Amino acid sequence: MMTQTDELVAAYLARVEQAASRLPAGRREELLGDLREHIEIARAESETGTEAEVRTILDRLGDPESIVAAADTQTDIPRVTPPPPFTPPPFTPPPFTPASPPRPNLKPLWVLLGLLAVGAVIVLCLGLAFFVPSDSGPAPSVENAPPAPAATATATVEPSE
């Protein structure tokens, strides 16, 4: 059967165990074992073992969080900190972008227009070469010119009055 003093010790050790949850399991068990042993020896040395004496023993040990903090700095074993709980980021749908209509391929049209333009220039040049008379030919010489028709001079004299 557990006495009032046993309950005080159990509550104290439970607080130490809770505070030591971030320590590696081996270090935590070692710390709790050392504290139990120290408390048992101190209780055995006490004269009456009253609740007041047990409270004094526990007060002399110190605050459980302080004991764990001191034990945490004295260990050569790497610390084990539990990872924070995973919380997925909130879902945000991607922004709506309307699909653009497909663009027609205009390359064949530009090629056709280019060929038609080249053909039009060629036809225009050929037409000018064949259908426009050339004024740049040699001028007719006067020596080779056919004689001009002779003018017949007929004088009409009108009577004068």
C-alpha atoms as a printed R data frame, in Angstrom:
    type eleno elety resid chain resno      x      y        z
1   ATOM     1    CA   MET     A     1  0.000  0.000    0.000
2   ATOM     2    CA   MET     A     2  1.278  3.427   -0.980
3   ATOM     3    CA   THR     A     3  1.665  6.034    1.740
4   ATOM     4    CA   GLN     A     4  1.306  9.781    1.412
5   ATOM     5    CA   THR     A     5  5.093 10.178    1.246
6   ATOM     6    CA   ASP     A     6  5.360  7.486   -1.451
7   ATOM     7    CA   GLU     A     7  2.782  9.376   -3.503
8   ATOM     8    CA   LEU     A     8  4.800 12.607   -3.143
9   ATOM     9    CA   VAL     A     9  7.924 10.832   -4.428
10  ATOM    10    CA   ALA     A    10  5.991  9.182   -7.306
11  ATOM    11    CA   ALA     A    11  4.456 12.513   -8.360
12  ATOM    12    CA   TYR     A    12  7.875 14.177   -8.251
13  ATOM    13    CA   LEU     A    13  9.479 11.443  -10.365
14  ATOM    14    CA   ALA     A    14  6.556 11.590  -12.837
15  ATOM    15    CA   ARG     A    15  7.199 15.332  -13.310
16  ATOM    16    CA   VAL     A    16 10.897 14.613  -13.887
17  ATOM    17    CA   GLU     A    17 10.032 11.892  -16.419
18  ATOM    18    CA   GLN     A    18  7.673 14.242  -18.272
19  ATOM    19    CA   ALA     A    19 10.294 17.002  -18.378
20  ATOM    20    CA   ALA     A    20 12.924 14.476  -19.548
21  ATOM    21    CA   SER     A    21 10.868 13.280  -22.532
22  ATOM    22    CA   ARG     A    22 13.232 15.099  -24.918
23  ATOM    23    CA   LEU     A    23 16.261 13.190  -23.568
24  ATOM    24    CA   PRO     A    24 17.333  9.902  -25.113
25  ATOM    25    CA   ALA     A    25 15.608  6.951  -23.433
26  ATOM    26    CA   GLY     A    26 18.849  5.628  -21.880
27  ATOM    27    CA   ARG     A    27 19.772  8.988  -20.397
28  ATOM    28    CA   ARG     A    28 16.210  9.494  -19.101
29  ATOM    29    CA   GLU     A    29 16.207  6.089  -17.345
30  ATOM    30    CA   GLU     A    30 19.651  6.755  -15.877
31  ATOM    31    CA   LEU     A    31 18.483 10.122  -14.503
32  ATOM    32    CA   LEU     A    32 15.315  8.645  -12.967
33  ATOM    33    CA   GLY     A    33 17.297  5.763  -11.425
34  ATOM    34    CA   ASP     A    34 19.835  8.153   -9.885
35  ATOM    35    CA   LEU     A    35 17.037 10.311   -8.415
36  ATOM    36    CA   ARG     A    36 15.194  7.276   -6.973
37  ATOM    37    CA   GLU     A    37 18.395  6.044   -5.362
38  ATOM    38    CA   HIS     A    38 19.184  9.473   -3.921
39  ATOM    39    CA   ILE     A    39 15.650  9.839   -2.527
40  ATOM    40    CA   GLU     A    40 15.732  6.326   -0.947
41  ATOM    41    CA   ILE     A    41 19.082  6.995    0.725
42  ATOM    42    CA   ALA     A    42 17.906 10.396    2.013
43  ATOM    43    CA   ARG     A    43 14.660  8.867    3.357
44  ATOM    44    CA   ALA     A    44 16.567  6.062    5.041
45  ATOM    45    CA   GLU     A    45 18.854  8.587    6.750
46  ATOM    46    CA   SER     A    46 15.941 10.717    7.952
47  ATOM    47    CA   GLU     A    47 14.895 10.171   11.514
48  ATOM    48    CA   THR     A    48 11.153 10.102   11.214
49  ATOM    49    CA   GLY     A    49 10.375  9.932    7.441
50  ATOM    50    CA   THR     A    50  7.479 12.325    7.759
51  ATOM    51    CA   GLU     A    51  5.803 14.101    4.875
52  ATOM    52    CA   ALA     A    52  7.605 17.327    5.829
53  ATOM    53    CA   GLU     A    53 11.008 15.593    5.661
54  ATOM    54    CA   VAL     A    54 10.187 14.065    2.251
55  ATOM    55    CA   ARG     A    55  9.104 17.472    0.939
56  ATOM    56    CA   THR     A    56 12.397 18.920    2.216
57  ATOM    57    CA   ILE     A    57 14.353 16.149    0.416
58  ATOM    58    CA   LEU     A    58 12.491 16.845   -2.849
59  ATOM    59    CA   ASP     A    59 12.910 20.626   -2.472
60  ATOM    60    CA   ARG     A    60 16.672 20.167   -1.999
61  ATOM    61    CA   LEU     A    61 16.819 18.165   -5.255
62  ATOM    62    CA   GLY     A    62 15.267 21.098   -7.122
63  ATOM    63    CA   ASP     A    63 12.654 21.740   -9.746
64  ATOM    64    CA   PRO     A    64 12.223 18.768  -12.166
65  ATOM    65    CA   GLU     A    65 12.674 21.035  -15.226
66  ATOM    66    CA   SER     A    66 15.949 22.395  -13.791
67  ATOM    67    CA   ILE     A    67 17.215 18.878  -13.057
68  ATOM    68    CA   VAL     A    68 16.450 17.790  -16.646
69  ATOM    69    CA   ALA     A    69 18.074 20.924  -18.085
70  ATOM    70    CA   ALA     A    70 21.243 20.219  -16.087
71  ATOM    71    CA   ALA     A    71 21.217 16.560  -17.118
72  ATOM    72    CA   ASP     A    72 20.661 17.570  -20.737
73  ATOM    73    CA   THR     A    73 23.846 19.657  -20.810
74  ATOM    74    CA   GLN     A    74 25.918 16.916  -19.145
75  ATOM    75    CA   THR     A    75 25.197 14.186  -21.644
76  ATOM    76    CA   ASP     A    76 27.467 13.178  -24.481
77  ATOM    77    CA   ILE     A    77 24.600 11.379  -26.158
78  ATOM    78    CA   PRO     A    78 22.987 13.393  -28.957
79  ATOM    79    CA   ARG     A    79 19.708 15.006  -28.040
80  ATOM    80    CA   VAL     A    80 16.526 13.622  -29.463
81  ATOM    81    CA   THR     A    81 13.919 16.248  -30.076
82  ATOM    82    CA   PRO     A    82 10.611 15.041  -31.378
83  ATOM    83    CA   PRO     A    83  9.817 16.468  -34.777
84  ATOM    84    CA   PRO     A    84  7.004 18.976  -34.936
85  ATOM    85    CA   PRO     A    85  3.723 17.506  -36.095
86  ATOM    86    CA   PHE     A    86  3.283 17.603  -39.837
87  ATOM    87    CA   THR     A    87  0.761 20.108  -41.027
88  ATOM    88    CA   PRO     A    88  0.298 20.136  -44.773
89  ATOM    89    CA   PRO     A    89  0.105 23.555  -46.397
90  ATOM    90    CA   PRO     A    90 -3.383 24.679  -47.289
91  ATOM    91    CA   PHE     A    91 -4.507 23.763  -50.769
92  ATOM    92    CA   THR     A    92 -4.738 26.659  -53.151
93  ATOM    93    CA   PRO     A    93 -5.927 25.848  -56.653
94  ATOM    94    CA   PRO     A    94 -3.849 27.238  -59.494
95  ATOM    95    CA   PRO     A    95 -5.192 30.442  -61.027
96  ATOM    96    CA   PHE     A    96 -7.627 29.973  -63.889
97  ATOM    97    CA   THR     A    97 -6.220 30.888  -67.256
98  ATOM    98    CA   PRO     A    98 -8.523 30.428  -70.237
99  ATOM    99    CA   ALA     A    99 -7.088 28.358  -73.030
100 ATOM   100    CA   SER     A   100 -6.045 30.500  -75.958
101 ATOM   101    CA   PRO     A   101 -7.345 29.421  -79.364
102 ATOM   102    CA   PRO     A   102 -4.772 27.725  -81.571
103 ATOM   103    CA   ARG     A   103 -2.901 30.103  -83.858
104 ATOM   104    CA   PRO     A   104 -3.072 29.282  -87.572
105 ATOM   105    CA   ASN     A   105  0.159 28.499  -89.366
106 ATOM   106    CA   LEU     A   106  0.681 31.485  -91.663
107 ATOM   107    CA   LYS     A   107  4.058 30.466  -93.055
108 ATOM   108    CA   PRO     A   108  2.695 28.841  -96.254
109 ATOM   109    CA   LEU     A   109  0.582 31.943  -96.922
110 ATOM   110    CA   TRP     A   110  3.622 34.243  -96.626
111 ATOM   111    CA   VAL     A   111  5.629 31.993  -98.948
112 ATOM   112    CA   LEU     A   112  2.819 32.062 -101.536
113 ATOM   113    CA   LEU     A   113  2.498 35.844 -101.331
114 ATOM   114    CA   GLY     A   114  6.250 36.213 -101.781
115 ATOM   115    CA   LEU     A   115  6.252 33.995 -104.862
116 ATOM   116    CA   LEU     A   116  3.329 35.941 -106.356
117 ATOM   117    CA   ALA     A   117  5.149 39.241 -105.765
118 ATOM   118    CA   VAL     A   118  8.312 37.943 -107.461
119 ATOM   119    CA   GLY     A   119  6.240 36.638 -110.398
120 ATOM   120    CA   ALA     A   120  4.441 39.989 -110.760
121 ATOM   121    CA   VAL     A   121  7.765 41.843 -110.906
122 ATOM   122    CA   ILE     A   122  9.064 39.456 -113.581
123 ATOM   123    CA   VAL     A   123  5.899 39.820 -115.720
124 ATOM   124    CA   LEU     A   124  6.051 43.614 -115.436
125 ATOM   125    CA   CYS     A   125  9.693 43.705 -116.504
126 ATOM   126    CA   LEU     A   126  9.076 41.414 -119.485
127 ATOM   127    CA   GLY     A   127  6.028 43.417 -120.525
128 ATOM   128    CA   LEU     A   128  8.004 46.635 -120.508
129 ATOM   129    CA   ALA     A   129 10.774 45.061 -122.530
130 ATOM   130    CA   PHE     A   130  8.474 43.766 -125.319
131 ATOM   131    CA   PHE     A   131  5.656 46.244 -125.573
132 ATOM   132    CA   VAL     A   132  7.152 49.679 -124.944
133 ATOM   133    CA   PRO     A   133  8.866 51.169 -128.032
134 ATOM   134    CA   SER     A   134 12.447 52.097 -127.587
135 ATOM   135    CA   ASP     A   135 13.426 55.716 -128.321
136 ATOM   136    CA   SER     A   136 17.050 55.038 -127.985
137 ATOM   137    CA   GLY     A   137 17.604 53.780 -131.568
138 ATOM   138    CA   PRO     A   138 19.837 55.630 -134.117
139 ATOM   139    CA   ALA     A   139 18.503 58.873 -135.450
140 ATOM   140    CA   PRO     A   140 17.730 58.901 -139.208
141 ATOM   141    CA   SER     A   141 20.394 60.704 -141.197
142 ATOM   142    CA   VAL     A   142 19.517 63.612 -143.549
143 ATOM   143    CA   GLU     A   143 21.572 62.193 -146.348
144 ATOM   144    CA   ASN     A   144 19.607 59.050 -146.590
145 ATOM   145    CA   ALA     A   145 16.293 60.738 -146.267
146 ATOM   146    CA   PRO     A   146 13.957 60.478 -149.236
147 ATOM   147    CA   PRO     A   147 13.570 63.679 -151.127
148 ATOM   148    CA   ALA     A   148 10.793 65.891 -150.072
149 ATOM   149    CA   PRO     A   149  8.041 66.298 -152.612
150 ATOM   150    CA   ALA     A   150  8.462 69.368 -154.730
151 ATOM   151    CA   ALA     A   151  6.242 72.159 -153.978
152 ATOM   152    CA   THR     A   152  4.641 73.766 -156.915
153 ATOM   153    CA   ALA     A   153  4.298 77.368 -156.565
154 ATOM   154    CA   THR     A   154  1.277 78.803 -158.232
155 ATOM   155    CA   ALA     A   155  0.705 82.316 -157.763
156 ATOM   156    CA   THR     A   156 -2.628 83.690 -158.016
157 ATOM   157    CA   VAL     A   157 -2.782 87.255 -158.568
158 ATOM   158    CA   GLU     A   158 -5.805 88.978 -157.866
159 ATOM   159    CA   PRO     A   159 -6.644 92.088 -159.805
160 ATOM   160    CA   SER     A   160 -6.224 95.108 -157.867
161 ATOM   161    CA   GLU     A   161 -8.630 97.774 -158.210
